[in-house]
Amino acid sequence: MDTLKAEADFVRHLVREAGQCILADRRQELRVSYKDHGEPVTETDRTVNTFLVTELRKRFPHDLIVSEEEQDDEPARRATARRVWFVDPIDGTKEFLAGHDEFSVMVGLCVEGIPTVGVVHQPPTAKTWYATPQGAWLDAPGEHRRLTVSTVADIPAMTLAISRSHRNRYLTAVIERLGVQKVIVSGSGGLKVGLLVEQRADLFISASTQAKLWDTAGPEAILRAAGGIMTDFQGQPLDYRRPDLHHRTGLVADNGVRHAAVIARIKDIFPRRGKIN
């Protein structure tokens, strides 16, 4: 456990350094290109990705590292590797480009396929959420405290965090089915999990097939350590050893109090095979 704490501390310093690079680039004109599925990527994404991956490889030469801006060439090794780091240099690139503050740097470690260490850093606010199996913490200017999820048990009374850029008819149906009245819109999945562990939200749902393993590894480790749960729409644990990097059947994260009841209400809404028409 002490080793994992030291590793989390190392990654915390690493993502803060990456955050300073991002903020420096933000003051300049950004060069943008687009991936095959239309998602934007900037030179900053690539530069920060290279920095994080390089430093992680120096510190953990025997671990496997999977990152958003590098091709996943070893799915077979990922299926069996004991330790795998997942890196997302800028989660919320659209928000970053739009000048919003809703983006983060995310790093997560899976041990035997289980999210175990997680760090999410929001450069504009200097807030860092991090976790080991010993617990989850918030480190922010003038504040350092342990985190736990809420205890709200009444589903319609829960505050739901949703994406700014991935709203669709399935998510609309989810909101209607659950009867929630309060919704918070935010970029970056890591920041939405931050809302849960700070008890500013009780539930986060993504009815999308676009999330990938590096989008959830760090945040899920933080949520688990704070007492919450993250699964797909069928209530199945997220599989970080699957050959496909995508989470094809959506994401449901909450405080864990009524997770089974939430799943029971919405599991028929999202396509089980993740095929959105």
C-alpha positions as CSV (number, residue, x, y, z in Angstrom):
1,M,0.0,0.0,0.0
2,D,2.8,2.4,0.9
3,T,4.3,1.7,-2.6
4,L,1.0,2.6,-4.3
5,K,0.9,5.9,-2.2
6,A,4.4,6.8,-3.4
7,E,3.4,6.0,-6.9
8,A,0.3,8.2,-6.6
9,D,2.4,11.0,-5.2
10,F,4.8,10.7,-8.2
11,V,1.9,10.9,-10.7
12,R,0.4,13.9,-8.9
13,H,3.5,15.9,-9.4
14,L,3.8,14.6,-13.0
15,V,0.3,15.7,-14.0
16,R,0.7,19.1,-12.3
17,E,3.8,19.7,-14.4
18,A,1.8,18.6,-17.5
19,G,-0.9,21.1,-16.4
20,Q,1.5,23.9,-16.4
21,C,2.6,23.1,-20.0
22,I,-1.1,23.0,-21.0
23,L,-1.8,26.4,-19.5
24,A,1.3,27.9,-21.2
25,D,0.1,26.6,-24.6
26,R,-3.4,27.9,-23.9
27,R,-2.1,31.4,-24.2
28,Q,-0.9,30.7,-27.8
29,E,-2.6,29.9,-31.0
30,L,-3.3,26.2,-31.1
31,R,-2.8,23.9,-34.0
32,V,-5.6,21.4,-34.4
33,S,-6.1,18.3,-36.5
34,Y,-8.9,15.7,-36.4
35,K,-8.9,12.0,-35.8
36,D,-10.8,9.5,-38.0
37,H,-14.0,9.8,-36.0
38,G,-13.9,13.6,-36.0
39,E,-12.5,14.2,-32.5
40,P,-10.0,17.2,-32.3
41,V,-6.4,16.8,-31.2
42,T,-3.9,19.6,-30.7
43,E,-0.2,19.7,-30.6
44,T,-0.5,20.2,-26.9
45,D,-2.3,16.8,-26.6
46,R,0.6,15.1,-28.3
47,T,3.3,17.0,-26.4
48,V,1.8,16.3,-23.0
49,N,1.1,12.7,-23.9
50,T,4.8,12.2,-24.9
51,F,5.9,13.8,-21.6
52,L,3.7,11.7,-19.4
53,V,4.4,8.4,-21.2
54,T,8.2,9.1,-21.2
55,E,8.3,9.9,-17.5
56,L,6.1,6.9,-16.6
57,R,8.3,4.6,-18.6
58,K,11.4,5.9,-16.8
59,R,9.8,5.3,-13.3
60,F,8.0,2.1,-14.2
61,P,10.0,0.3,-17.0
62,H,8.3,-3.0,-16.5
63,D,4.8,-1.7,-16.6
64,L,2.6,-1.5,-19.7
65,I,1.5,2.0,-20.7
66,V,-1.5,2.7,-22.9
67,S,-2.3,6.3,-23.9
68,E,-4.7,8.2,-26.0
69,E,-2.2,9.6,-28.5
70,E,-0.2,6.4,-29.1
71,Q,-1.4,3.3,-30.9
72,D,-2.3,0.4,-28.7
73,D,0.1,-2.2,-30.2
74,E,-0.1,-4.7,-27.4
75,P,-3.7,-5.7,-26.8
76,A,-2.6,-9.3,-26.1
77,R,-0.1,-8.2,-23.4
78,R,-2.7,-5.8,-22.0
79,A,-5.0,-8.8,-21.5
80,T,-2.5,-10.4,-19.1
81,A,-0.2,-7.7,-17.8
82,R,-0.4,-7.3,-14.0
83,R,0.1,-3.5,-14.1
84,V,-1.2,-1.2,-16.8
85,W,-1.1,2.6,-16.8
86,F,-3.8,4.5,-18.8
87,V,-3.0,8.0,-19.8
88,D,-5.3,10.8,-21.2
89,P,-3.2,14.0,-21.7
90,I,-6.2,16.2,-22.1
91,D,-9.7,14.8,-21.3
92,G,-12.0,17.4,-22.8
93,T,-10.1,18.7,-25.8
94,K,-13.2,20.4,-27.2
95,E,-13.6,22.4,-24.0
96,F,-9.9,23.2,-24.0
97,L,-10.2,24.6,-27.5
98,A,-13.3,26.5,-26.7
99,G,-11.5,28.3,-23.8
100,H,-13.5,26.6,-21.1
101,D,-11.9,25.3,-17.9
102,E,-13.7,21.9,-18.1
103,F,-10.7,19.7,-19.1
104,S,-8.3,17.6,-17.1
105,V,-5.2,15.4,-17.2
106,M,-5.9,11.9,-16.2
107,V,-3.7,8.9,-15.3
108,G,-4.8,5.6,-13.9
109,L,-3.1,2.4,-12.9
110,C,-4.9,-1.0,-13.2
111,V,-3.5,-3.8,-11.2
112,E,-4.8,-7.2,-12.3
113,G,-7.4,-5.4,-14.3
114,I,-8.7,-3.4,-11.4
115,P,-8.4,0.5,-11.2
116,T,-6.2,0.9,-8.2
117,V,-4.4,4.3,-8.5
118,G,-6.0,7.3,-10.0
119,V,-5.1,11.0,-10.6
120,V,-7.2,13.6,-12.2
121,H,-5.9,17.2,-12.4
122,Q,-7.7,20.3,-13.6
123,P,-5.0,22.8,-14.7
124,P,-7.1,26.0,-14.7
125,T,-8.2,25.5,-11.1
126,A,-5.1,23.6,-9.8
127,K,-7.5,21.0,-8.3
128,T,-6.3,17.4,-8.1
129,W,-8.4,14.4,-7.2
130,Y,-6.3,11.3,-6.5
131,A,-6.7,7.9,-4.9
132,T,-5.1,4.6,-3.8
133,P,-6.8,1.7,-2.2
134,Q,-6.3,3.6,1.1
135,G,-8.8,6.3,0.1
136,A,-9.4,9.3,-2.1
137,W,-8.4,12.9,-1.6
138,L,-8.8,16.4,-3.0
139,D,-5.7,18.5,-3.2
140,A,-6.5,22.1,-4.1
141,P,-5.2,25.6,-3.3
142,G,-5.7,26.1,0.4
143,E,-7.5,22.7,0.7
144,H,-6.6,19.1,1.3
145,R,-9.2,16.7,2.4
146,R,-10.4,13.1,2.2
147,L,-13.3,12.4,-0.1
148,T,-16.3,10.2,0.2
149,V,-19.4,10.0,-2.0
150,S,-22.9,11.1,-0.9
151,T,-25.5,9.0,0.9
152,V,-28.5,10.2,-1.1
153,A,-30.8,7.2,-1.6
154,D,-33.8,8.7,-3.3
155,I,-33.1,8.4,-7.0
156,P,-35.3,11.4,-8.2
157,A,-33.6,13.5,-5.6
158,M,-30.1,12.7,-7.0
159,T,-28.1,15.3,-8.8
160,L,-27.0,13.9,-12.2
161,A,-23.8,14.9,-13.9
162,I,-23.8,14.6,-17.7
163,S,-21.6,15.5,-20.7
164,R,-21.6,18.8,-22.4
165,S,-20.8,17.2,-25.8
166,H,-22.4,13.7,-25.8
167,R,-26.1,14.3,-25.2
168,N,-28.4,12.1,-27.2
169,R,-31.9,10.5,-27.2
170,Y,-30.7,7.7,-24.9
171,L,-29.6,10.1,-22.2
172,T,-32.8,12.1,-22.5
173,A,-34.7,8.8,-22.0
174,V,-32.5,8.0,-18.9
175,I,-33.3,11.4,-17.3
176,E,-37.0,10.8,-17.9
177,R,-37.0,7.3,-16.6
178,L,-35.1,8.2,-13.4
179,G,-37.1,11.3,-12.8
180,V,-34.1,13.3,-11.7
181,Q,-34.8,17.1,-11.4
182,K,-31.3,18.5,-11.0
183,V,-28.7,18.1,-13.8
184,I,-25.1,19.4,-13.9
185,V,-23.5,19.7,-17.3
186,S,-19.7,19.4,-17.4
187,G,-16.9,18.5,-19.8
188,S,-14.4,15.7,-19.0
189,G,-15.4,12.5,-17.4
190,G,-12.8,12.9,-14.8
191,L,-14.3,16.2,-13.6
192,K,-17.8,14.6,-13.5
193,V,-16.4,12.0,-11.1
194,G,-14.8,14.8,-9.2
195,L,-18.4,16.2,-8.7
196,L,-19.4,12.8,-7.3
197,V,-16.6,12.4,-4.8
198,E,-17.0,16.0,-3.6
199,Q,-20.8,15.2,-3.1
200,R,-21.8,18.0,-5.6
201,A,-23.5,15.2,-7.6
202,D,-24.7,11.7,-6.9
203,L,-24.9,10.1,-10.3
204,F,-23.0,10.3,-13.6
205,I,-24.3,8.6,-16.7
206,S,-22.8,8.5,-20.2
207,A,-25.0,7.0,-23.0
208,S,-22.2,7.0,-25.5
209,T,-19.9,4.5,-27.2
210,Q,-17.1,7.0,-27.4
211,A,-15.5,6.6,-24.0
212,K,-12.3,4.6,-23.9
213,L,-10.3,2.8,-21.2
214,W,-8.1,5.9,-20.5
215,D,-11.2,8.0,-20.0
216,T,-12.3,5.9,-17.0
217,A,-9.2,4.1,-15.4
218,G,-8.1,7.1,-13.2
219,P,-11.6,8.4,-12.4
220,E,-12.9,4.9,-11.5
221,A,-10.0,4.3,-9.1
222,I,-10.9,7.6,-7.4
223,L,-14.6,6.8,-7.3
224,R,-14.1,3.3,-5.9
225,A,-11.8,4.6,-3.2
226,A,-14.4,7.2,-2.2
227,G,-17.1,4.5,-1.9
228,G,-18.8,4.8,-5.3
229,I,-19.4,2.4,-8.2
230,M,-18.9,2.6,-11.9
231,T,-20.3,0.0,-14.4
232,D,-21.9,-0.2,-17.8
233,F,-25.6,0.1,-18.4
234,Q,-26.1,-3.6,-17.6
235,G,-24.4,-3.3,-14.3
236,Q,-21.3,-5.1,-15.5
237,P,-17.8,-4.1,-14.2
238,L,-15.7,-2.2,-16.8
239,D,-13.2,-4.5,-18.5
240,Y,-9.8,-3.0,-18.9
241,R,-8.3,-6.2,-20.4
242,R,-10.6,-6.3,-23.4
243,P,-9.0,-6.0,-26.9
244,D,-11.4,-3.2,-27.8
245,L,-10.4,0.1,-26.2
246,H,-13.9,1.4,-26.2
247,H,-16.6,1.1,-23.5
248,R,-19.4,0.1,-26.0
249,T,-22.2,-0.2,-23.5
250,G,-22.2,3.2,-21.7
251,L,-21.2,4.2,-18.3
252,V,-23.2,4.5,-15.0
253,A,-21.4,5.9,-12.0
254,D,-22.9,6.8,-8.7
255,N,-22.6,6.8,-4.9
256,G,-23.4,3.1,-4.8
257,V,-26.4,3.5,-2.5
258,R,-29.0,2.6,-5.1
259,H,-26.8,1.4,-8.0
260,A,-28.7,-1.8,-8.6
261,A,-32.0,0.1,-8.6
262,V,-30.6,2.7,-11.1
263,I,-29.4,-0.1,-13.4
264,A,-32.8,-1.9,-13.2
265,R,-34.6,1.2,-14.3
266,I,-32.4,2.1,-17.3
267,K,-30.7,-1.0,-18.6
268,D,-33.1,-1.5,-21.4
269,I,-32.6,2.0,-22.8
270,F,-29.1,1.7,-24.2
271,P,-28.2,-0.9,-26.9
272,R,-26.5,-3.9,-25.3
273,R,-24.0,-4.1,-28.1
274,G,-23.3,-0.4,-28.0
275,K,-24.6,0.2,-31.5
276,I,-26.2,3.6,-31.7
277,N,-28.5,4.4,-34.6
